[in-house]
Structures are given as structure tokens and as C-alpha cells.
Amino acid sequence: MKIFIYKTLILFIAALLLFKLTFVNLIKEYESKILTNFGKERLEYTKIKLKDEIQNSLKKDKILSDEDAKLLREFFIKIKNEIYPKN
């Protein structure tokens, strides 16, 4: 009976150690990536940068190229036709 308990205890410890070394470290790695990419400072920087880019584009005479304008126009027409179908 003692041998069964020892083997079970060793197997449990080995499984716990294996779990901790694989899954827990993997989860922590992804968690740190998420925090660095979506941290408060990073979001504030992106917000400020976006505002600056919008202000710079408003100073320009023409924001879109002719090709981009045509593409957006066709896209908006397609969306409008899906929202308001012709019956």
C-alpha cells in the first residue's frame, strides 16, 4: 500500500511540474505580449498619433488619391445596396 501511495504522489508531482513548465509559462508569455501591445501607455500613444495624423490630413488639399476614392465609392455603393436592396 505504501508503494502505491509513493508512486501516486510522485506521478502527481511530475504531472503538476510538467503542467507548470508548459502551460503556465505559455500563458504568461501571451499575457505579457498582450499587456505590452495593449497597455495604457501604448493606447495613449496610438490615440495621440492618430489625432496628429488626422490634423495633418485636414491641412492637405486632397486626402485620397483618385484610385482610393474610386475604390471607396464602389465599396460604399455596395454597402448601400446591401442595406437598401432594390425590390
BELCORCOR-V251948 format. One record per helix or strand of 3 or more residues. SS is the DSSP state (H for helix, E for strand). FROM is the first residue (numbers start at 1). TO is the last residue. Records with the same first field share a line. If there is no record, write none. Layout:
BEGIN
SS = FROM-TO  FROM-TO
END
This chain:
BEGIN
H = 2-37  40-59  66-83
END
